[in-house]
Every structure is written in structure tokens, then in C-alpha cells.
Amino acid sequence: MKRLNIALAGVALAIPAGAAQAAELNLICSADVVICERLVQEFGKDHGDIQVNMVRLSSGEAYAKIRAEARNPQTDLWWAGTGDPHLQAAADGLTAEYKSPMLDQLRDWAVKQAEVSGYHTVGVYSGALGWGYNKDIFEQKGIKPPECWKDLLDPSLKGEIEIADPNSSGTAYTTLATLVQIMGEDEAFAYLKKLNENIVQYTKSGSAPVKAAARGETGLGIVFQHDAVAQAVEGFPIVVGSPCEGTGYEIGSMSIVEGAQNMDEAKVFYDWVLTPEVQSIMPEAGSFQIPSNKNAAPPKEAPDLTKIKLIDYDFATYGSSDKRKELLARWDAEIGGHASE
């Protein structure tokens, strides 16, 4: 038996280097699954020598997975999703520092995201928070379309609103952080308790609420405005809304995982996805955010951020690990995802 083991070991040593496993990239994608699949498809055309293993997770789920795997990373790169959990991952030492040669082509807000994180993440797109409502349902039920955050508390909207859970969804966490910055923390939670009376469901995915509205399952979804635009472009009776008091916005981000098993491949994807050529094709997959590369053409359907009342969103504070944990803990205690019966 000993001689057999030695012989087998010799065979293993004799395998030529060229027979080694093909290059791989383990990717978490926190955008809509159609966008994720298109991205992987396009990357395969340009880098067919790298096998991409992609899993689609919401931002909060992605952060939790990367944190759980910290001692033995199974993920190489995390693309998309709101910037706050990316910043938290950076603060927790879960992501790697990387300065892409593409940085000088990016918009100021994308570069600032990199600088704030110590170059552990970077901005890949931006979009404003708001909602999308089904105009047919509103007309049939005689509901007045909301213009402001306060209008969402109207009793006529009872059972007509969906929003995601901020523990799993970056969209919902951005909503929570936005309301805190506009109203103050205690007032924001008082507002959310009243809003809960009109909520029919807290979803896992940030874009799911407006998709439900598009299908006629609910009246309104609180989402990023570009997700509402995507449903309208597909022909659904969705109208995009932007709150009069002001609203927050996201810097969709990208991070390489600290200790990634396929670091070189992660950097290849990282640099590739920041190019104007790649960012310009994203609207074909239903992505209507503002791209981070200055030379990429913004989708003509994208909400014009210059015409939206944006708050001075504090990414450093609300993307910090301590603040995020504090707000989520309070949300769990006082709201807890229990929609009104």
C-alpha cells in the first residue's frame, strides 16, 4: 500500500503545469439579475479565458456573506449594490485596497467614494431614491399621487406600499438613512412607524417593490428612481416620483475581497467594468443609472439628477459600521419588518 501511494504521488507531480485549473472569478452581483447576467456575458466575450461564477445577492446579503467568509474568502469581487455596505465592509477590513488605472476617467463622486474608503471600494454608478407607482391602480382607486415623503402616510395608501427590509436591501437602508438625515433620527422612526401602517410587505430585494407595482400586485414601491424607470421602459404603467422634501442617492460601488483566491482575475474585471465601453451598454440590460465613467453615455431615460432635490448625503457617517449597526438594530426593535395587517 505504501508503494501504491508513492506511485500515485509521483503521477500527481508529473502533471504538466498547463493542465492546471482554468482561471476563475467568484463574483457577487448586487444589481438586478438581468444586468448581472448581461455583465457576465459581455465579460466572457472579452475575457473568455476567465470562468465567472456569479451569484446574485442584495447588498445586505452580500455584506453578510463576505463577513461570514472572512477567514476563508469564497468571493473575489463584489459588484454593485449601494455604497453604504461597501463602506462598512471596507471599515471592517473585509475588502482590499486597489487603485485602478481607470480612476482618472471617473466622475468626482466615484473617485470620492474610493478616497473615503481608503481605496477599498469605488463608485460604478449613481441614482436617486424615490418611488414608482402604478397609475392605473391609482386612477381606479381614486388615490392622489404622492409628491412628498409625508404624502406616503395618507390613509388612502393603506396596503398599497411595498419597500424592502434594510437588513437585506441597500435601497431600503438608503431610505432609512435618508429619512434620518432629513428629519432627525427620532422623527424619522416616528415617521416609519406611521408608514408601516400603509406597508403591505417588506421585500428582500430593493427593486422588488416597483416590480410588484408594475404587475399590479401593489400600488407603489419605494425604490431608486432608475428601477422605476426600468419598469416604465418595459411598458408597464409606472410613474416615477421624487419627494419634495429632498431625497438621498446611492453610489453603487465595487470592492475586491481581502484575501481573494483569484486576485488577478478580480482586478481584470474591476478595470474592465469601469471602461466607458462597458458602462455604455448597460441600458440594454435595463440599467438606467448614471455611469461613473465620464466618457460613458448616460441613458437618455435616466432621471436627471440636476433636476432632483438631492440632500447632501453623508456617505462617511451612514456607511460606517457603527452607525449602520445602530440604525438597523433600532429598525429591528421598533419596526421589524412587520407589515400592517
Residue pairs with C-beta under 8 A, 6 or more apart in sequence:
22 49
22 50
22 51
23 49
23 50
23 51
23 262
23 264
23 265
24 50
24 51
24 52
24 53
24 262
24 265
25 50
25 51
25 52
25 53
25 76
25 77
25 262
25 265
25 266
25 268
25 269
26 53
26 74
26 75
26 76
26 77
26 260
26 261
26 262
27 40
27 52
27 53
27 54
27 55
27 75
27 76
27 77
27 78
27 79
27 269
28 54
28 55
28 56
28 57
28 62
28 65
28 66
28 75
28 77
28 78
28 79
29 35
29 36
29 39
29 40
29 54
29 55
29 56
29 57
29 79
29 80
30 56
30 57
30 58
30 59
30 62
30 78
30 79
30 80
30 81
30 170
31 39
31 56
31 79
31 80
31 81
31 252
31 287
32 207
32 227
32 230
32 285
32 286
32 287
33 56
34 285
34 286
35 80
35 282
35 285
35 286
35 287
36 54
36 56
36 80
37 54
37 285
38 281
38 282
38 284
38 285
39 79
39 273
39 278
39 282
39 285
40 52
40 54
42 278
42 281
43 50
43 52
43 269
43 272
43 273
44 52
46 272
47 268
47 269
47 272
50 265
50 268
50 269
52 269
57 65
58 81
58 164
58 168
58 169
58 170
58 204
58 205
58 206
59 81
59 82
59 84
59 85
59 86
59 168
59 169
59 170
59 171
59 173
59 206
60 85
60 165
60 166
60 167
60 168
60 169
60 170
60 173
61 168
61 204
62 78
62 81
62 85
63 85
63 86
63 88
63 89
65 75
66 73
66 75
66 78
66 89
66 94
66 95
66 257
67 89
67 92
67 94
69 75
70 94
70 258
70 259
73 257
73 258
73 259
73 260
73 261
74 261
75 257
75 260
76 256
76 257
76 260
76 261
76 262
76 263
76 265
76 266
77 254
77 255
77 256
77 257
77 260
77 266
77 269
77 270
78 86
78 89
78 95
78 254
78 255
78 256
78 257
79 124
79 254
79 269
79 273
80 124
80 125
80 252
80 253
80 254
81 170
81 252
81 253
82 170
82 171
82 173
82 174
82 206
82 250
82 251
82 252
82 253
83 113
83 121
83 123
83 170
83 250
83 251
83 252
83 253
83 315
83 319
84 170
84 173
84 174
84 177
84 315
84 318
84 319
84 324
85 170
85 173
85 319
85 324
86 95
86 117
86 121
86 253
86 254
86 255
86 319
87 113
87 116
87 117
87 121
87 253
87 315
87 316
87 319
87 320
88 319
88 320
88 321
88 324
89 95
89 120
89 121
89 255
90 117
90 118
90 120
90 121
90 255
91 117
91 319
91 320
91 321
92 321
93 258
94 257
94 258
95 117
95 120
95 121
95 255
95 256
95 257
95 258
96 120
96 255
96 256
96 257
96 258
96 259
96 260
96 263
97 118
97 119
97 120
98 119
98 120
98 256
98 267
98 270
99 114
99 119
100 122
100 267
100 270
100 271
100 274
101 271
102 271
102 274
102 275
102 293
103 111
103 114
103 122
105 274
105 276
105 293
105 294
105 295
106 122
106 123
106 274
106 292
106 293
106 294
107 123
107 126
107 290
107 292
107 293
107 294
109 123
109 126
109 251
109 292
110 122
110 123
110 124
110 126
110 251
110 292
111 122
111 123
112 123
113 121
113 122
113 123
113 251
113 253
113 315
114 121
114 122
114 123
116 315
116 316
116 319
120 255
121 253
121 254
121 255
122 253
122 254
122 255
122 270
122 274
122 292
123 251
123 252
123 253
123 292
124 252
124 253
124 254
124 273
124 274
124 279
124 291
124 292
125 251
125 252
125 279
125 282
125 287
125 289
125 290
125 291
125 292
126 249
126 250
126 251
126 252
126 289
126 290
126 292
126 305
127 224
127 225
127 226
127 249
127 250
127 252
127 288
127 289
127 290
127 302
127 303
128 224
128 225
128 226
128 242
128 247
128 248
128 249
128 303
128 305
128 308
128 310
129 171
129 174
129 175
129 178
129 222
129 223
129 224
129 225
129 247
129 248
129 249
129 250
130 222
130 223
130 224
130 225
130 228
130 240
130 241
130 242
130 243
130 247
130 303
130 308
131 146
131 152
131 210
131 220
131 221
131 222
131 223
131 225
131 228
131 240
131 241
131 243
132 210
132 213
132 214
132 220
132 221
132 223
132 225
132 227
132 228
132 229
132 231
132 232
132 238
132 239
132 240
132 241
133 145
133 146
133 213
133 219
133 220
133 221
133 238
133 239
133 241
134 213
134 214
134 216
134 218
134 219
134 220
134 236
134 237
134 238
135 145
135 237
135 238
135 239
136 216
136 237
137 143
137 160
137 213
137 216
137 219
138 144
138 145
138 219
141 156
141 160
141 219
142 156
143 154
143 156
143 157
143 160
143 219
144 151
144 154
144 156
145 239
145 241
146 152
146 154
146 157
146 220
146 241
146 243
147 241
147 243
147 244
148 243
148 244
148 245
149 179
149 182
149 191
149 243
149 244
149 245
150 245
152 161
152 195
152 198
152 220
152 222
153 191
153 194
153 195
153 197
153 198
154 198
155 198
157 198
157 219
157 220
158 197
158 198
158 340
159 198
159 200
159 218
159 340
160 198
160 200
160 218
160 219
160 220
161 195
161 198
161 199
161 200
161 209
161 218
161 219
161 220
161 221
161 222
162 199
162 200
162 201
162 202
162 203
162 208
162 209
162 212
162 213
162 218
162 220
162 221
162 222
163 172
163 175
163 199
163 202
163 203
163 209
163 221
163 222
164 171
164 172
164 202
164 203
164 204
164 205
164 206
164 208
164 209
165 172
165 202
165 203
165 204
165 337
166 172
166 173
166 175
166 176
166 327
166 328
166 331
167 328
167 331
167 332
167 337
168 204
168 205
169 203
169 204
169 205
169 206
170 206
170 250
171 206
171 207
171 222
171 223
171 224
171 227
171 250
172 202
172 206
172 222
173 324
173 327
173 328
174 224
174 248
174 249
174 250
175 222
175 248
176 188
176 192
176 327
176 331
177 248
177 313
177 318
177 327
178 247
178 248
178 311
178 313
179 188
179 191
179 192
180 188
180 318
180 327
181 248
181 311
181 313
181 314
181 318
182 188
182 245
182 246
182 311
183 191
185 327
185 330
189 330
189 331
189 334
189 335
192 331
192 334
192 335
193 334
193 335
196 335
196 338
196 339
196 340
197 340
198 340
199 339
199 340
200 218
200 339
200 340
201 209
201 212
201 218
201 339
202 337
202 339
203 209
203 212
206 223
206 224
206 227
207 223
207 224
207 227
207 230
208 221
209 218
209 220
209 221
209 222
209 223
210 221
210 223
210 227
210 228
210 231
210 238
211 221
211 231
212 218
212 221
213 219
213 220
213 221
213 231
213 238
214 231
214 234
214 236
214 237
214 238
215 236
221 228
224 250
224 289
225 240
225 241
225 242
225 303
225 308
226 287
226 288
226 289
226 302
226 303
228 238
228 239
228 240
228 241
229 240
229 288
229 301
229 302
229 303
230 286
230 287
230 288
231 238
232 238
232 239
232 240
232 301
233 286
233 288
233 301
234 286
240 303
242 303
242 308
242 309
243 309
244 309
245 309
246 309
246 310
246 311
247 308
247 309
247 310
247 311
248 310
248 311
248 313
249 305
249 310
249 313
251 315
252 289
254 270
254 273
256 263
256 266
256 267
256 270
257 266
260 266
272 278
273 279
274 292
274 293
275 293
276 291
276 293
276 294
276 295
276 296
276 297
279 291
279 292
279 293
279 296
280 291
280 296
280 297
282 289
282 291
282 299
283 299
283 301
287 299
288 299
288 301
288 302
288 303
289 299
289 302
290 298
290 302
290 305
291 297
291 298
317 323
318 324
318 327
